[in-house]
Amino acid sequence: MVERLSIPMVDLKAQYGRIRGEIDAAIARVIESTAFIKGDDCVRLEKEFAAWCGAKAACGVANGTDALTLALRAYGIGPGHEVVTVANTFIATGEAVLLNGARPVFVDVDPITFTMDPARVEKAITPRTKLIVPVHLYGHPADMTAIGEIAARHGLPVLEDAAQAHGAEIGGRRAGTLGHAACFSFYPGKNLGAYGDAGMVVSNDAGFVERVRQIANHGGGASKYDNVVLGTNSRLDTLQAAVLRVKLRHLDTWNRERRERAEAYGRGLADLPSVALPRERPGARSAWHLYALRVKDRDGLRAHLEAQGIATAVHYPRPIHLQPAMAAAGGRPGMLPVSEALCREVLSVPLYPELPFDVVERIAAEVRSFCGAAVARA
Ligand SMILES: Cc1ncc(COP(=O)(O)O)c(C=O)c1O
């Protein structure tokens, strides 16, 4: 009898166990200093994370959604403007556009990498288009070279939604430097995750980053009560910055460990005709935030894995152009066939740096046993 597993999608306790001493010391240091807002760790994290990405500047904000929303404000996006983006993403990508009073124009994604299909972008551009926002889904970078060429022809900036892509690369350059600016989320389960909410805007354009900083801190001027533009409070707090600084020191190792596990899945699931595995575009390196299989009988496979004690998740069950919250964008079923099919067929299996290799093999064996049997039944 094969033992029933209990495998979560992510295991943040296991991660904490590896760095407990460093984390506890960093948190204690912030509490001792009482510099809970705009403390030294905030300034240092911005410098360290920008350098890690290979970018010139960064501004910490309260979460990844705010990173996008405030970046759009810093571009001056507002009513009457259009932003070309994708629907196969987390709702925040679209929220940022609508919250600024602009209209998201959704284009379909490439069926291999599930990221923005550059062939669709040009047709979506109108005189109202002000910005292009590709999403590096599951950690795989969108085709920024092709998208960048189209954007340059039309004089448009490209903002990376890099919420899932800390360390994703194209041609040796990291997310954060692949467009005009990039927005990161440090939601706890991300490759670099805080112990709460946090986010960051990264760019080589230091002036742009300062505009974001101003908006994120009550439109601040030279002093605290000098409010020169309409802003908000979206600061990254010092406790989160201290946690993130500790974790950033381990991120290269953790990303390597994610890749090793993704490769182990690839070996364990090779030659299974009914399962499409994630693949990297030549020249691109995924940050392997998620490992999503594409299977016709997704719900059957999901039930099978869950019955063995293997957690799974669907990213995402509904494309955002069909979310009621996005109704103002005018999305209709059938408009984005690839994105809509993916929502019916993708299944994320556990992937995190501490996931034991024998468990990866066991999960792969369970997928094989279900999908192999499905082929035999067909
Ligand atoms: C693609 C994408 N964009 C934006 C966000 C928003 O980030 P946050 O949850 O930190 O607000 C997320 C977070 O899950 C995301 O996955």
The ligand as an SDF file (V2000), in Angstrom:
LIG
                    3D

 16 16  0  0  0  0  0  0  0  0999 V2000
    0.5010   38.7540  -11.9330 C   0  0  0  0  0  0  0  0  0  0  0  0
    0.2190   39.4760  -10.6570 C   0  0  0  0  0  0  0  0  0  0  0  0
    0.0480   40.8100  -10.6740 N   0  0  0  0  0  0  0  0  0  0  0  0
   -0.1870   41.5000   -9.5490 C   0  0  0  0  0  0  0  0  0  0  0  0
   -0.2790   40.8790   -8.3320 C   0  0  0  0  0  0  0  0  0  0  0  0
   -0.6420   41.6960   -7.1250 C   0  0  0  0  0  0  0  0  0  0  0  0
    0.2770   41.5970   -6.0780 O   0  0  0  0  0  0  0  0  0  0  0  0
   -0.1990   41.7380   -4.5390 P   0  0  0  0  0  0  0  0  0  0  0  0
   -0.9270   40.4930   -4.1810 O   0  0  0  0  0  0  0  0  0  0  0  0
    1.0990   41.8870   -3.8100 O   0  0  0  0  0  0  0  0  0  0  0  0
   -1.0350   42.9490   -4.4480 O   0  0  0  0  0  0  0  0  0  0  0  0
   -0.0940   39.5140   -8.2490 C   0  0  0  0  0  0  0  0  0  0  0  0
   -0.1600   38.8470   -6.9330 C   0  0  0  0  0  0  0  0  0  0  0  0
   -0.5700   37.7970   -6.6900 O   0  0  0  0  0  0  0  0  0  0  0  0
    0.1530   38.7760   -9.4360 C   0  0  0  0  0  0  0  0  0  0  0  0
    0.3110   37.4480   -9.4040 O   0  0  0  0  0  0  0  0  0  0  0  0
  1  2  1  0
  2  3  1  0
  2 15  2  0
  3  4  2  0
  4  5  1  0
  5  6  1  0
  5 12  2  0
  6  7  1  0
  7  8  1  0
  8  9  2  0
  8 10  1  0
  8 11  1  0
 12 13  1  0
 12 15  1  0
 13 14  2  0
 15 16  1  0
M  END
$$$$
